[in-house]
Amino acid sequence: MQLLSKLRRHHNERSQALIALTSASILWGITTPVLKWSLGESSPVFLLAFYRFLLAGVIFFILARPAVRIQKQHIPILVASLFVGTSVHIILAFYGIRLSTAMNASFIATASPFLTLLAGIFILREKLKSNLIIGGILGFFGMLFLIFGPISSGDLSNTQVFGNALLIFSILCWIGYEVVGKKYLFPYYSVRTITFYAFVIGCLSTLPFALKDIPTSYTYFSNPQFLIGVLFTAVFSSVLAFSMWQWGVSKIEVSRVGFFIYLDPITSSILAILLLGESFTPSIIIGTIFVLFGLYVAEQKAHLLHIHLFHHYRGRKLRT
């Protein structure tokens, strides 16, 4: 009876973990179209980012009670890496989403594991194997389709290409932070502590650029779109989704967590079609197939530490 009770408890926890991971992925998938809708053509990007970090930091501190003590020798690397991995990452993503489409942004995000793979090869010195080379070539062609697909419309000045490039640079900033954090931060500090400081540094670094708009914030908060953007990204995308993701990861095998990243573009696409009137393009379909197939080939018979690290620590990501 005791064994049966333990099995039932394990099954319930596993089911709850799957629900938590699915819910977090859906919330992150919803975030991109909501942001695109909230930013519009004129909402100040830095002001929205500032209030997002400020609100998320306050809520997270109250609920998570993170330890705030940081050793003196780790402060420079903490500030520098979180500035790049949080502030620069988010601002580039915000501008990329404004210039591109929500659907492009969500499918470009599927290139994250592929770019993490490249980081493992060139930065972490992962041993090159034939499957890594083939997977890398396929993923590279997929990224070209995702970035330069809008040119196929015949408009060489299409701003979507620039927006897509910003989204890729945004992902690279996040991966750079992950690689640095793996060696210098993750072994010494908890997820809660690093996440709290990500909000703090994000808030402080966007404040100078948001200062000119803060005195007239009431005019923006009177706009329901801007208000929803701040509340959704701070409460649901940052605090709630993060908490559910971290709890879910702690209850399930890391190797199975990666599947949930691919729920994001599904949710984003549905909402982008309903909310923004967007539609699939051939470049999105072809590019995504190449990226996903390239990642599949690369992972065969290779338990790549950096890819599993990406999945494991993805809960830290402040989803755009």
N, C-alpha and C positions, 0 to 999 in steps of 0.2 A: 504493500500500500504506500509506503514511504517513497519507493522508487517511482511508482505511478504518479504520485503527487509531484515529485520533482520533475518528471517528464512533462506533465501538464503545465507546470509553472514555466519551464524552459520554452515550451511551445507558445505559451501566451506572450512571454517576453519577446520572442522572435517575431510573432505576428505584430505586436505593438511596434517593434523596431522597423519592420517593413512599412507599416502605416506612417510612422514618423518620417522615414526617409522619403517616402513617396510624397507626403505633404510638403516637406521642405523643398523638394525638387519642383513641385507644382507652384509653390509660392515664388521661387526664383524664376520659373518660367513666365509667370504673370508679370514679374517686375519690369522686364524690358519693354513690352508694349505700353504698360502704365507710365513708365518714364518718358517714352516717346510722346505719348499723349499729354503728359503733364508739362514737359518742357516747351512744347509748341515751337513757335518761331521767335518768341521774345523773352521768355522767362529767364532770369539770370542763372546761369549754370552754377557759379560759385556760391550764390546765395542758397540755392536748393541744397548743394552739397554741404555747406556749413550747418544749416539747420538739421539736415539728416544726421550728420556726425554728432552734433550737440545733443539732440533728442535721444539718439541711440545710446550714446555714452552714459547719459544720466539714467536711463531705464536699465541699461545693462549693469551699471554699478549698483543700483538698488537691489536688483534681483539676484545677480551672480556673486556679489561681494568678493571681487577678485583681490588677491594680494597685490599691493602696489610697490613694494620694495624692489628696486633694481640695483644690482651691483654696479659700482662706478665704472668699471672697465667695459661693461656691456651697454652703457648709455649711448655712446656714439653710433654703434652698429644698430641698436634698436631704433634710434631716431632716423638714421639714414635709410635703413631697409623699409621701415614702416612708411616713411615719407614717399618712397618710390612705389611700394606695394599697396599703399592705401590712397594717398592724396593724388599722386600722378596717375595711378591706375584708374581711379574713379573719374577724375576730370576728363581724361582721354576717352573713357567709355561714354561719359555723358555727351561730349561733343560728337563722338562717333555715332551714337544713336540718333542725335539730332540731324546729322548730315546724311546718314544712311537710312535704312528701314529697320523696323523692329525685327522683321523676319531675317534679314541679313545678319543682324547682330546676334540673334539667338543661334543661328547655324554656324556662324564664325566661332562662337564659343565652343563648338564641338572640336575645334582644332587645338584646344588647350592641352589634352593629353599628348597630342602629336608634338606640340612645341616643347612640352615637358620632356618628351623622349629625346629631342634634339639637345636640350639642356643637359640631359644625362650623358649623352655621347661627348659633347664638346666641353662641358664644364666639370661633370663628375667623372669623366674619363671612362664611361661605360665601354666595354669591349665591343668592337664592331663585329657583327655577324651578318651573314647573307640576308637573313630575314629582316634585320634592322635596315640594311641598305635598300632592299626592295620596298619595305614599308615606308621608309623615309621619302623615296622617290614618288610613290603614290600619294602620300600625304602632301608633298610639296605641290604637285599638280592640282590637288584638291584645293589647296589654299589659293593658288593662282585663279582658279575658277571663282572662288568665293569673293576674292578681292576685286578682280577686274571684270567680273561678269557684267556690270552695268554698261561697260563700253560696247557690249554686243548690241545695245539699243541704238548705236550710231552716234551718240552724243559724247564726244571725246572729252568734253569739259564737265562731264557729269560729276556732281559733288559727292555722289554715293561712293565713288572709288576712293576719294580722300577720306570719307567717313569710315569705309571698310579698313583702310590702312591704319587709321587711328585706333580702331577696335583691336587690330592685331598688335599694335604697339602697347595697348592697354594690357593685353594678355601677357606680353613679354615682361612688362613691369611686374606683374603679379608673380610670374615664374621666377624672375630674378630675386624677388623677396623670399620666395619659398626655398630657393637654393641656398641663399645666405642664412636664412632662418634655421634651416636643417642643421647647419654646423654650429652656429653661434648663439641661437636663441632657444630652439625647441628643447635641447637637453637640459636647460636650466630653469625654464619658466613654464607655468601651466598655460593651457589654451586660453583660459579666462583672463589671465594677466596680460598676455600679448594682445588679445582681442580688445581689451579695455584701452590699452595704450594706442592701438590702431585708431580707435574713435577719438582719443584725446589729440593725437598728432594730426589726424585728419581735420579736426575742428580748428586747431591752432593754425595750421598751414593754409587753410582756405579763408580764414578770417580777414587777413589783409586785403584780399581780392573782393570780399563780400562787403567790406566796410561801407563803401559808397551807397550800397543798396539797403543796408540794415535800417537806416532811419525811415525809409519808406516801405518797410516790410509789410505794413498793414495793407498796402495796396495790392501786394502779391497774394497775401493770405486771404484777401477777400475774393480771390479767384479760386473757385472750387478745385480746378485742375491742379494748380500749384500746391494747394493744401493737401490734396489727396496724394500727390507725389511725395511730399515730405513725410507724411504720416505712414504711407505704405512702405517706403524704402527704409525708414527708421525702425518702425515697430515690427512689420511683417518680414521684410527681406533680411534685415540685419539681426534683430534680437530673437524673434520667434523662430524663423527658419534655421538660424544658426543653432539655437538650443536643441531643436528637434533633430537636426543633422548630427550634432555631436553625441546626443544620447543614442540615436540609432546606430551610429558607427561603433559605439562601445558595446553593443549587444549582438553584432553580426560580424561575419568574417569580412575582413577588409577587401579580400579578392572579389567579393560579390557586391561591394558597394558601388563600384564603377558603373554598373548598369544604370544607376539612377541619374547620371549626368545626361543621358540621352532622353530623359523625359522632358527636360527643359525646352528644347526646340519644338517638341510636340505641343506643349501647353502654349508657348509663345506664338506659334503659328496660328493656332485656333483663335486666340484672343486678337492677334494682329489682323486677321481676316475680319473678325466681328467688330472690333473697336476702331480699327484704322483703315479698313477697306483694302488691305494689302493682298497680294496673291503670290503664289509660287512662281519662280522663274527657272528656266532650264539651268542657269549657272548655279543656283542654289542646290538643285537636285543633283547635278553632276558633281559639283564640288564636294558636297557632303558624302556622297557615295565613295569618292576617292579617299577622302580623309578617314572615314570610318574603316574602309577596307584596308587602308595602309596601316592603321593602328592595329587592326586585327592581325595582319601578317606580322607586324613587328613584335607583337606580344607572344606569338607562338613559340613555345619551348623556351621562353625567356622570362623568368620571373623578375621583371625590371623593377628594382627598388624605387626608382624615382617616380614611376607611374603609380605604383601603389601608395607612395608617399603623397602624391597629388590627390588621390582619392581620399586618403585618410585625413589630410589636413584641409580638404576642400571646405569643410565647415567654417574655417576661419574667413573664407572669402566674403567680402562685403559686396554681394551681388548687385550688379547695376540694374 
